[in-house]
Amino acid sequence: MPPVNNGIQFLEAKPVPRPGRWVSAAFIGLIAVIAVHSLATNPNYQWDVVAQWVFSQTIVSGVFFTLLLTVLAMALGTVLAITMAVMRQSVNPILRAVATFYIWFFRGTPIYTQLIFWSLLPSLYPTIGIGIPFMEPFVEFPTIDYFTPLWMAFIGLGLNEGAYLAEIIRAGLLSVDKGQWEAATALGMPRPMIFRRIILPQAMRVIVPPIGNETISMLKTTSLVSAIPYTYELTFVARTKGQALFLPIPLLIAAALWYLLITTLLMMVQSRIERHFGKGFDRRDSPTPTHDRQAAINRSHTTNDDPFIEVTP
Protein backbone atom coordinates (compact mmCIF):
# COMPACT_ATOMS: atom_id res chain seq x y z
CA MET A 1 0.00 0.00 0.00
CA PRO A 2 1.40 3.48 -0.84
CA PRO A 3 2.73 5.42 2.20
CA VAL A 4 0.51 8.01 3.89
CA ASN A 5 1.82 11.28 5.40
CA ASN A 6 -0.48 13.80 7.13
CA GLY A 7 -3.47 12.23 5.48
CA ILE A 8 -1.95 12.49 2.02
CA GLN A 9 -1.40 9.29 0.08
CA PHE A 10 1.80 9.28 -1.95
CA LEU A 11 2.04 7.51 -5.26
CA GLU A 12 5.01 5.19 -5.66
CA ALA A 13 7.15 5.72 -8.74
CA LYS A 14 7.28 2.57 -10.82
CA PRO A 15 9.36 2.09 -13.94
CA VAL A 16 7.45 1.93 -17.19
CA PRO A 17 7.87 -1.50 -18.78
CA ARG A 18 9.80 -1.39 -22.02
CA PRO A 19 9.87 -4.87 -23.58
CA GLY A 20 11.45 -3.49 -26.73
CA ARG A 21 14.76 -3.10 -24.86
CA TRP A 22 14.89 -6.79 -24.01
CA VAL A 23 13.90 -7.85 -27.53
CA SER A 24 16.59 -5.66 -29.13
CA ALA A 25 19.17 -6.78 -26.57
CA ALA A 26 18.38 -10.44 -27.24
CA PHE A 27 18.61 -9.90 -31.00
CA ILE A 28 21.96 -8.11 -30.75
CA GLY A 29 23.23 -10.75 -28.35
CA LEU A 30 22.27 -13.49 -30.82
CA ILE A 31 24.11 -11.72 -33.66
CA ALA A 32 27.18 -11.32 -31.42
CA VAL A 33 27.18 -15.03 -30.49
CA ILE A 34 26.94 -16.03 -34.15
CA ALA A 35 29.81 -13.69 -35.10
CA VAL A 36 32.06 -14.91 -32.27
CA HIS A 37 31.32 -18.55 -33.09
CA SER A 38 32.19 -17.94 -36.73
CA LEU A 39 35.47 -16.25 -35.82
CA ALA A 40 36.43 -18.99 -33.38
CA THR A 41 35.56 -22.01 -35.52
CA ASN A 42 36.57 -20.89 -39.03
CA PRO A 43 40.02 -22.44 -39.65
CA ASN A 44 40.79 -19.98 -42.44
CA TYR A 45 41.50 -17.25 -39.90
CA GLN A 46 44.50 -19.27 -38.65
CA TRP A 47 44.51 -17.82 -35.14
CA ASP A 48 47.61 -19.81 -34.22
CA VAL A 49 49.54 -17.94 -36.93
CA VAL A 50 48.07 -14.64 -35.72
CA ALA A 51 49.33 -15.36 -32.20
CA GLN A 52 52.74 -16.22 -33.62
CA TRP A 53 53.11 -12.94 -35.53
CA VAL A 54 51.19 -10.35 -33.51
CA PHE A 55 54.18 -9.62 -31.26
CA SER A 56 56.88 -10.34 -33.81
CA GLN A 57 59.63 -7.80 -34.38
CA THR A 58 58.35 -7.08 -37.89
CA ILE A 59 54.86 -6.14 -36.72
CA VAL A 60 56.01 -4.28 -33.59
CA SER A 61 58.42 -2.15 -35.64
CA GLY A 62 55.56 -1.30 -37.98
CA VAL A 63 53.49 -0.24 -34.95
CA PHE A 64 56.32 2.00 -33.75
CA PHE A 65 56.75 3.81 -37.07
CA THR A 66 52.98 4.15 -37.46
CA LEU A 67 52.72 5.81 -34.04
CA LEU A 68 55.73 8.01 -34.81
CA LEU A 69 54.18 9.16 -38.07
CA THR A 70 50.83 9.79 -36.39
CA VAL A 71 52.35 11.91 -33.62
CA LEU A 72 54.52 13.94 -36.01
CA ALA A 73 51.69 14.56 -38.48
CA MET A 74 49.21 15.58 -35.77
CA ALA A 75 51.78 17.89 -34.17
CA LEU A 76 52.45 19.64 -37.48
CA GLY A 77 48.75 19.73 -38.32
CA THR A 78 47.84 21.23 -34.93
CA VAL A 79 50.42 24.02 -35.22
CA LEU A 80 49.25 24.84 -38.76
CA ALA A 81 45.60 24.61 -37.73
CA ILE A 82 45.94 27.08 -34.85
CA THR A 83 47.81 29.48 -37.12
CA MET A 84 45.25 29.22 -39.92
CA ALA A 85 42.27 29.44 -37.58
CA VAL A 86 43.61 32.69 -36.11
CA MET A 87 44.39 34.00 -39.61
CA ARG A 88 40.84 33.21 -40.75
CA GLN A 89 39.55 35.52 -38.01
CA SER A 90 42.10 38.25 -38.67
CA VAL A 91 41.04 41.74 -39.76
CA ASN A 92 43.84 41.62 -42.34
CA PRO A 93 42.28 40.53 -45.66
CA ILE A 94 45.60 39.14 -46.96
CA LEU A 95 45.97 36.82 -43.97
CA ARG A 96 42.35 35.70 -44.34
CA ALA A 97 42.89 35.03 -48.04
CA VAL A 98 46.05 32.98 -47.43
CA ALA A 99 44.35 30.87 -44.76
CA THR A 100 41.26 30.38 -46.93
CA PHE A 101 43.36 29.29 -49.91
CA TYR A 102 45.35 26.83 -47.78
CA ILE A 103 42.20 25.23 -46.36
CA TRP A 104 40.51 25.20 -49.77
CA PHE A 105 43.45 23.54 -51.51
CA PHE A 106 44.31 20.83 -49.01
CA ARG A 107 40.71 19.94 -48.27
CA GLY A 108 39.82 19.97 -51.95
CA THR A 109 42.40 17.43 -53.13
CA PRO A 110 42.60 13.78 -52.03
CA ILE A 111 45.27 12.93 -49.48
CA TYR A 112 46.49 10.04 -51.65
CA THR A 113 47.05 12.41 -54.57
CA GLN A 114 48.94 14.83 -52.33
CA LEU A 115 51.20 12.04 -51.07
CA ILE A 116 51.98 10.98 -54.64
CA PHE A 117 53.00 14.55 -55.46
CA TRP A 118 55.28 14.61 -52.41
CA SER A 119 56.89 11.38 -53.62
CA LEU A 120 57.61 13.15 -56.93
CA LEU A 121 59.21 16.16 -55.24
CA PRO A 122 62.77 15.10 -56.18
CA SER A 123 61.62 14.93 -59.81
CA LEU A 124 60.02 18.36 -59.67
CA TYR A 125 62.93 19.96 -57.79
CA PRO A 126 66.11 17.86 -58.11
CA THR A 127 67.98 20.40 -55.99
CA ILE A 128 66.93 22.87 -53.33
CA GLY A 129 68.93 26.06 -52.85
CA ILE A 130 69.24 28.76 -50.21
CA GLY A 131 69.83 32.33 -51.27
CA ILE A 132 68.25 35.58 -52.40
CA PRO A 133 65.06 35.12 -54.46
CA PHE A 134 65.45 35.44 -58.25
CA MET A 135 69.25 35.17 -57.94
CA GLU A 136 71.71 32.30 -57.93
CA PRO A 137 71.46 30.31 -54.67
CA PHE A 138 74.32 30.44 -52.22
CA VAL A 139 74.00 26.75 -51.29
CA GLU A 140 72.37 23.87 -53.13
CA PHE A 141 71.79 20.31 -52.04
CA PRO A 142 70.11 17.28 -53.66
CA THR A 143 66.45 17.01 -52.64
CA ILE A 144 66.49 13.25 -52.47
CA ASP A 145 69.27 13.25 -49.85
CA TYR A 146 67.31 15.30 -47.31
CA PHE A 147 63.66 14.66 -48.12
CA THR A 148 63.45 11.01 -47.13
CA PRO A 149 60.19 9.03 -47.40
CA LEU A 150 59.60 9.55 -43.67
CA TRP A 151 59.88 13.32 -43.99
CA MET A 152 57.72 13.44 -47.09
CA ALA A 153 55.04 11.30 -45.41
CA PHE A 154 55.17 13.45 -42.27
CA ILE A 155 54.89 16.73 -44.19
CA GLY A 156 52.20 15.44 -46.56
CA LEU A 157 49.98 14.11 -43.78
CA GLY A 158 50.58 17.15 -41.56
CA LEU A 159 49.72 19.69 -44.26
CA ASN A 160 46.53 17.86 -45.14
CA GLU A 161 45.47 17.41 -41.52
CA GLY A 162 46.12 21.06 -40.72
CA ALA A 163 43.38 22.11 -43.16
CA TYR A 164 40.76 20.00 -41.40
CA LEU A 165 41.90 20.88 -37.90
CA ALA A 166 41.86 24.58 -38.77
CA GLU A 167 38.09 24.50 -39.27
CA ILE A 168 37.62 22.50 -36.06
CA ILE A 169 39.64 24.99 -34.05
CA ARG A 170 37.93 27.95 -35.71
CA ALA A 171 34.53 26.50 -34.77
CA GLY A 172 35.72 26.07 -31.19
CA LEU A 173 36.93 29.66 -31.01
CA LEU A 174 33.64 30.95 -32.42
CA SER A 175 31.73 28.96 -29.80
CA VAL A 176 33.10 31.25 -27.07
CA ASP A 177 30.84 34.22 -26.46
CA LYS A 178 32.14 37.51 -27.80
CA GLY A 179 31.53 39.03 -24.39
CA GLN A 180 34.48 37.04 -23.06
CA TRP A 181 36.80 38.99 -25.37
CA GLU A 182 35.18 42.28 -24.42
CA ALA A 183 35.33 41.61 -20.68
CA ALA A 184 38.98 40.55 -20.81
CA THR A 185 39.85 43.57 -22.95
CA ALA A 186 38.10 45.85 -20.46
CA LEU A 187 40.36 44.44 -17.74
CA GLY A 188 43.38 45.48 -19.77
CA MET A 189 44.56 41.99 -20.74
CA PRO A 190 46.63 41.79 -23.95
CA ARG A 191 45.22 39.77 -26.85
CA PRO A 192 47.73 36.88 -26.56
CA MET A 193 46.88 36.48 -22.87
CA ILE A 194 43.14 36.65 -23.61
CA PHE A 195 43.51 33.91 -26.21
CA ARG A 196 45.70 31.71 -24.00
CA ARG A 197 43.89 32.07 -20.67
CA ILE A 198 40.30 32.96 -21.51
CA ILE A 199 39.28 31.87 -25.00
CA LEU A 200 41.26 28.69 -25.63
CA PRO A 201 40.39 26.90 -22.33
CA GLN A 202 36.68 27.44 -23.04
CA ALA A 203 37.00 26.48 -26.69
CA MET A 204 38.74 23.21 -25.80
CA ARG A 205 35.41 21.76 -24.68
CA VAL A 206 34.24 21.99 -28.29
CA ILE A 207 37.61 21.28 -29.91
CA VAL A 208 38.71 18.12 -28.08
CA PRO A 209 36.09 15.58 -29.32
CA PRO A 210 36.61 16.19 -33.07
CA ILE A 211 40.39 16.43 -32.64
CA GLY A 212 40.28 13.06 -30.89
CA ASN A 213 38.41 11.64 -33.86
CA GLU A 214 40.93 13.20 -36.25
CA THR A 215 43.80 11.62 -34.30
CA ILE A 216 42.21 8.20 -34.58
CA SER A 217 41.55 8.83 -38.26
CA MET A 218 45.18 9.89 -38.75
CA LEU A 219 46.35 6.62 -37.20
CA LYS A 220 44.58 4.76 -39.99
CA THR A 221 45.34 7.31 -42.71
CA THR A 222 49.04 6.53 -42.27
CA SER A 223 48.34 3.34 -44.21
CA LEU A 224 48.22 5.50 -47.37
CA VAL A 225 51.85 6.56 -47.15
CA SER A 226 52.79 3.55 -49.27
CA ALA A 227 52.13 5.97 -52.14
CA ILE A 228 55.44 7.76 -51.37
CA PRO A 229 56.50 4.90 -50.82
CA TYR A 230 57.14 4.65 -47.10
CA THR A 231 57.70 0.97 -46.37
CA TYR A 232 57.90 0.86 -42.55
CA GLU A 233 54.23 1.56 -41.81
CA LEU A 234 52.17 -1.19 -40.13
CA THR A 235 49.70 -2.01 -42.91
CA PHE A 236 52.40 -2.08 -45.60
CA VAL A 237 54.65 -4.27 -43.46
CA ALA A 238 51.84 -6.71 -42.64
CA ARG A 239 50.67 -6.88 -46.25
CA THR A 240 54.09 -7.44 -47.79
CA LYS A 241 55.11 -9.98 -45.15
CA GLY A 242 51.81 -11.82 -45.57
CA GLN A 243 52.22 -11.96 -49.33
CA ALA A 244 55.79 -13.23 -48.99
CA LEU A 245 54.69 -16.02 -46.61
CA PHE A 246 51.39 -16.70 -48.41
CA LEU A 247 49.63 -15.82 -45.14
CA PRO A 248 47.85 -12.53 -45.95
CA ILE A 249 44.84 -13.00 -43.66
CA PRO A 250 46.66 -13.79 -40.37
CA LEU A 251 49.16 -10.96 -40.84
CA LEU A 252 46.43 -8.43 -41.61
CA ILE A 253 44.48 -9.64 -38.56
CA ALA A 254 47.58 -9.07 -36.44
CA ALA A 255 47.82 -5.52 -37.79
CA ALA A 256 44.10 -4.94 -37.19
CA LEU A 257 44.45 -6.05 -33.56
CA TRP A 258 47.17 -3.45 -33.02
CA TYR A 259 45.03 -0.76 -34.64
CA LEU A 260 42.13 -1.69 -32.35
CA LEU A 261 44.35 -1.63 -29.27
CA ILE A 262 45.84 1.78 -30.08
CA THR A 263 42.41 3.19 -30.98
CA THR A 264 41.02 1.98 -27.65
CA LEU A 265 43.82 3.69 -25.74
CA LEU A 266 43.33 6.91 -27.71
CA MET A 267 39.60 6.85 -26.97
CA MET A 268 40.30 6.46 -23.26
CA VAL A 269 42.69 9.42 -23.31
CA GLN A 270 40.16 11.46 -25.28
CA SER A 271 37.45 10.66 -22.74
CA ARG A 272 39.60 11.83 -19.83
CA ILE A 273 40.51 15.07 -21.62
CA GLU A 274 36.85 15.70 -22.44
CA ARG A 275 35.87 15.27 -18.79
CA HIS A 276 38.63 17.67 -17.76
CA PHE A 277 37.58 20.46 -20.10
CA GLY A 278 33.86 19.71 -19.79
CA LYS A 279 33.55 20.28 -16.05
CA GLY A 280 30.28 22.04 -15.36
CA PHE A 281 28.91 21.32 -18.85
CA ASP A 282 28.08 17.61 -18.60
CA ARG A 283 24.42 17.26 -19.51
CA ARG A 284 24.16 13.51 -19.17
CA ASP A 285 21.66 12.30 -16.57
CA SER A 286 23.08 9.69 -14.23
CA PRO A 287 20.87 6.61 -13.91
CA THR A 288 18.88 6.70 -10.66
CA PRO A 289 17.34 3.60 -9.07
CA THR A 290 13.58 3.68 -8.50
CA HIS A 291 13.79 3.87 -4.70
CA ASP A 292 16.28 6.76 -4.84
CA ARG A 293 14.02 8.60 -7.24
CA GLN A 294 11.01 8.08 -5.00
CA ALA A 295 13.00 9.26 -1.96
CA ALA A 296 13.96 12.43 -3.83
CA ILE A 297 10.31 13.05 -4.67
CA ASN A 298 9.30 12.59 -1.04
CA ARG A 299 12.02 14.96 0.21
CA SER A 300 10.96 17.65 -2.25
CA HIS A 301 7.41 17.78 -0.68
CA THR A 302 5.90 18.46 -4.08
CA THR A 303 3.06 16.10 -3.25
CA ASN A 304 1.92 18.45 -0.48
CA ASP A 305 0.53 20.72 -3.20
CA ASP A 306 -0.76 18.00 -5.50
CA PRO A 307 -1.27 14.53 -4.02
CA PHE A 308 -2.03 13.06 -7.44
CA ILE A 309 1.38 13.56 -8.96
CA GLU A 310 2.42 10.54 -11.00
CA VAL A 311 6.11 10.04 -11.67
CA THR A 312 7.52 7.88 -14.44
CA PRO A 313 11.24 7.31 -15.08
HELIX and SHEET records of a PDB file:
HELIX    1   1 PRO A   19  THR A   41  1                                  23    
HELIX    2   2 PRO A   43  TYR A   45  5                                   3    
HELIX    3   3 TRP A   47  TRP A   53  1                                   7    
HELIX    4   4 GLN A   57  ARG A   88  1                                  32    
HELIX    5   5 PRO A   93  GLY A  108  1                                  16    
HELIX    6   6 ILE A  111  SER A  119  1                                   9    
HELIX    7   7 LEU A  121  LEU A  124  1                                   4    
HELIX    8   8 THR A  143  TYR A  146  1                                   4    
HELIX    9   9 PRO A  149  LEU A  174  1                                  26    
HELIX   10  10 LYS A  178  ALA A  186  1                                   9    
HELIX   11  11 ARG A  191  ILE A  194  1                                   4    
HELIX   12  12 PHE A  195  ILE A  199  3                                   5    
HELIX   13  13 LEU A  200  THR A  221  1                                  22    
HELIX   14  14 THR A  222  ALA A  227  5                                   6    
HELIX   15  15 LEU A  234  LEU A  245  1                                  12    
HELIX   16  16 PRO A  248  PHE A  277  1                                  30    
HELIX   17  17 THR A  290  SER A  300  1                                  11    
HELIX   18  18 THR A  302  ASN A  304  5                                   3    
SHEET    1   A 2 VAL A   4  ASN A   5  0                                        
SHEET    2   A 2 ILE A   8  GLN A   9 -1                                        
SHEET    1   B 2 THR A 127  ILE A 130  0                                        
SHEET    2   B 2 VAL A 139  PRO A 142 -1                                        
END                                                                             
